[in-house]
Amino acid sequence: MNSSATSKHRRILIAAIAGTLVLLVLVGIGVYGLIRGPHTTAPGTDDTNQTDTATPTPRPPATQAVPHPIRETTRPELFASDVATALLTWDTTSGYQSSEYAQIIVDVGDPSGIETAGLAADIRAYLPSPEQWTQLRTHQTSQWLTIDELFVPEAWADAEAQAAPGQLLPGTTAFTVTGIRHRSGYWGENPVETERPVAFTMFITCQPTFDHCRLLRLSRVDAPLD
């Protein structure tokens, strides 16, 4: 009887420990899924080697209620900075949809419409899908970008040299952006924030082709020109 009781007690204890471990794993997965959110890479791009570092910190007032504006300017660097910020800054609690954040960027694209479809596809790779947006909203998720560097990559000089006459519009250049993508939200009542490095390249055309700078295309996330 004593042996039987001891064995039964041991089975109950093991079951209780296993149940606790399963619960902890599920909670951990939930927090990671909330903050990591959707991939910010184009389909087929693997960013599994990128690590989000989660820390319980107060949610910073880094995002704003409306999509970040992109100013009309003839200054390529200023335009590139605005585009980069608008591309990676959004707030699911703002009342806007991901498509509206995307439209802000599409609107500063090539006015001829030649690159519009390609640019729209590029932008979609950076933003959550409508379904992901709805899920992220339940966690009050927001995102913003801290730019570390903004520069014309050395590879662009080679591209210009190899381009056929008339292949590149006058005033066309490339800018590579490196920085930190921040994301914050809530898991239950607990504020959580993650961050990870990002890098990408944008191709823009300014004067003399256009009166003010326009965005042509975007590279894949984390596949910039060097």
C-alpha positions as CSV (number, residue, x, y, z in Angstrom):
1,M,0.0,0.0,0.0
2,N,2.8,2.4,0.9
3,S,4.6,1.6,-2.4
4,S,1.4,2.1,-4.4
5,A,0.6,5.4,-2.7
6,T,4.2,6.6,-3.2
7,S,4.0,5.7,-6.9
8,K,0.7,7.5,-7.4
9,H,2.0,10.6,-5.7
10,R,5.0,10.6,-7.9
11,R,2.9,10.4,-11.1
12,I,0.7,13.3,-9.9
13,L,3.8,15.4,-9.1
14,I,5.4,14.7,-12.6
15,A,2.1,15.6,-14.3
16,A,1.9,18.9,-12.4
17,I,5.5,19.8,-13.3
18,A,4.9,18.9,-17.0
19,G,1.7,21.0,-17.1
20,T,3.5,24.0,-15.6
21,L,6.3,23.7,-18.2
22,V,3.8,23.6,-21.1
23,L,2.1,26.7,-19.8
24,L,5.4,28.6,-19.6
25,V,6.3,27.6,-23.1
26,L,2.9,28.7,-24.5
27,V,3.2,32.1,-22.7
28,G,6.7,32.5,-24.1
29,I,5.6,31.8,-27.6
30,G,2.7,34.2,-27.2
31,V,5.0,37.1,-26.2
32,Y,7.4,36.3,-29.0
33,G,4.7,36.1,-31.6
34,L,3.1,39.4,-30.5
35,I,6.3,41.4,-30.7
36,R,8.0,39.8,-33.6
37,G,4.9,40.1,-35.7
38,P,5.0,39.4,-39.4
39,H,8.2,39.0,-41.4
40,T,9.4,42.3,-42.7
41,T,11.1,40.6,-45.6
42,A,9.9,39.9,-49.1
43,P,8.5,36.4,-49.7
44,G,11.2,33.9,-49.9
45,T,13.6,35.9,-47.8
46,D,14.9,34.2,-44.7
47,D,15.4,36.4,-41.6
48,T,15.5,33.6,-39.1
49,N,19.1,34.6,-38.2
50,Q,17.8,38.0,-37.1
51,T,17.1,38.1,-33.3
52,D,14.6,40.3,-31.6
53,T,15.6,41.3,-28.1
54,A,12.6,41.6,-25.9
55,T,12.7,43.7,-22.7
56,P,9.8,44.8,-20.5
57,T,9.9,48.6,-20.9
58,P,7.3,51.3,-21.0
59,R,5.8,52.0,-24.4
60,P,7.6,55.1,-25.7
61,P,5.7,57.9,-27.4
62,A,7.6,57.2,-30.6
63,T,4.8,56.8,-33.1
64,Q,2.1,59.3,-34.1
65,A,-1.6,59.2,-34.8
66,V,-1.2,59.7,-38.6
67,P,1.1,58.2,-41.2
68,H,4.5,59.9,-41.3
69,P,4.4,62.6,-44.0
70,I,6.8,62.6,-46.9
71,R,7.7,66.2,-47.9
72,E,7.9,67.5,-51.4
73,T,11.6,68.4,-51.8
74,T,14.4,68.5,-54.3
75,R,16.9,67.4,-51.6
76,P,17.5,63.6,-52.1
77,E,18.8,63.0,-48.6
78,L,15.8,64.6,-47.0
79,F,13.4,62.7,-49.2
80,A,15.2,59.4,-48.5
81,S,15.0,60.0,-44.8
82,D,11.3,60.7,-45.0
83,V,10.6,57.6,-47.1
84,A,12.5,55.4,-44.7
85,T,10.7,56.7,-41.7
86,A,7.3,56.4,-43.3
87,L,8.0,52.9,-44.5
88,L,8.8,51.5,-41.0
89,T,6.7,53.7,-38.8
90,W,3.1,52.7,-38.0
91,D,0.7,52.3,-35.1
92,T,-2.2,49.8,-35.2
93,T,-4.1,51.9,-32.7
94,S,-4.1,55.0,-34.9
95,G,-7.3,54.1,-36.7
96,Y,-5.5,53.7,-40.0
97,Q,-5.0,50.4,-41.9
98,S,-1.7,49.1,-43.3
99,S,-2.9,49.9,-46.8
100,E,-3.2,53.6,-45.9
101,Y,0.3,53.6,-44.6
102,A,1.4,52.0,-47.9
103,Q,-0.6,54.6,-49.9
104,I,1.4,57.4,-48.5
105,I,4.5,55.9,-50.0
106,V,2.9,54.9,-53.3
107,D,1.8,58.5,-53.8
108,V,5.4,59.7,-54.0
109,G,6.3,57.1,-56.6
110,D,7.0,57.6,-60.3
111,P,4.2,59.8,-61.6
112,S,4.3,58.1,-65.0
113,G,3.0,54.9,-63.4
114,I,5.6,52.8,-65.0
115,E,7.1,51.6,-61.7
116,T,3.8,51.8,-59.6
117,A,3.0,48.1,-59.6
118,G,6.5,47.1,-58.7
119,L,6.8,49.7,-56.0
120,A,3.5,48.7,-54.4
121,A,4.7,45.1,-54.3
122,D,8.0,46.3,-52.7
123,I,6.1,48.2,-50.0
124,R,3.8,45.3,-49.2
125,A,6.9,43.3,-48.2
126,Y,7.6,45.8,-45.5
127,L,4.1,46.1,-43.9
128,P,1.9,43.7,-42.1
129,S,-0.9,42.1,-44.2
130,P,-4.5,43.2,-43.3
131,E,-5.0,39.9,-41.4
132,Q,-1.7,40.5,-39.5
133,W,-2.7,44.1,-38.8
134,T,-5.9,43.0,-37.2
135,Q,-4.1,40.6,-34.9
136,L,-1.4,43.1,-34.0
137,R,-4.1,45.7,-33.1
138,T,-5.3,43.4,-30.3
139,H,-1.9,43.9,-28.7
140,Q,-1.7,47.7,-29.4
141,T,1.4,47.1,-31.5
142,S,3.4,50.0,-33.0
143,Q,6.6,50.2,-34.9
144,W,9.2,52.9,-35.7
145,L,12.6,53.3,-37.1
146,T,15.8,54.9,-35.7
147,I,18.1,55.7,-38.7
148,D,21.8,55.1,-38.0
149,E,23.2,55.8,-41.5
150,L,21.9,57.1,-44.8
151,F,24.3,57.1,-47.7
152,V,24.8,56.5,-51.4
153,P,26.3,53.0,-51.7
154,E,29.6,52.4,-53.5
155,A,27.9,49.9,-55.7
156,W,25.7,52.6,-57.2
157,A,28.7,54.1,-59.0
158,D,29.3,50.8,-60.7
159,A,25.6,50.6,-61.7
160,E,25.8,54.0,-63.2
161,A,29.0,53.2,-65.1
162,Q,27.4,50.0,-66.5
163,A,24.1,51.4,-67.4
164,A,23.3,51.8,-71.1
165,P,22.7,55.4,-72.4
166,G,19.3,56.5,-71.4
167,Q,18.7,53.6,-69.1
168,L,18.8,55.7,-66.0
169,L,16.7,58.9,-65.7
170,P,18.7,62.0,-65.0
171,G,18.8,62.7,-61.3
172,T,18.4,59.0,-60.3
173,T,20.4,57.8,-57.3
174,A,20.3,55.1,-54.6
175,F,20.4,55.5,-50.9
176,T,21.1,52.7,-48.4
177,V,19.5,53.0,-45.0
178,T,20.7,51.2,-41.9
179,G,19.1,51.5,-38.5
180,I,17.1,49.9,-35.8
181,R,13.5,48.8,-36.1
182,H,11.7,49.1,-32.8
183,R,8.4,47.5,-32.0
184,S,6.3,47.8,-28.9
185,G,3.0,46.4,-27.7
186,Y,1.2,44.7,-24.8
187,W,1.0,41.1,-23.7
188,G,-1.9,41.2,-21.3
189,E,-1.2,44.3,-19.1
190,N,2.6,44.1,-19.6
191,P,4.3,46.5,-22.0
192,V,7.0,44.8,-24.1
193,E,9.4,46.2,-26.6
194,T,11.7,44.6,-29.2
195,E,14.3,45.9,-31.6
196,R,16.4,44.5,-34.4
197,P,18.8,46.0,-37.0
198,V,17.4,46.6,-40.6
199,A,19.1,47.7,-43.8
200,F,17.6,48.4,-47.3
201,T,18.2,50.5,-50.4
202,M,15.8,52.8,-52.1
203,F,16.1,54.1,-55.7
204,I,14.9,57.7,-56.2
205,T,14.8,60.3,-59.0
206,C,14.9,64.0,-58.4
207,Q,15.7,67.0,-60.7
208,P,16.0,67.5,-63.5
209,T,13.6,64.6,-64.4
210,F,11.0,65.6,-61.8
211,D,10.2,68.9,-60.1
212,H,10.7,67.1,-56.7
213,C,12.1,63.7,-55.7
214,R,10.2,60.6,-56.5
215,L,10.6,57.0,-55.2
216,L,11.1,54.4,-57.9
217,R,11.7,51.0,-56.2
218,L,12.9,49.4,-52.9
219,S,15.3,46.6,-52.3
220,R,14.3,43.6,-50.2
221,V,14.7,44.1,-46.5
222,D,18.2,43.3,-45.3
223,A,19.5,43.0,-48.9
224,P,20.9,46.5,-49.5
225,L,23.5,47.7,-51.9
226,D,26.8,48.2,-50.2
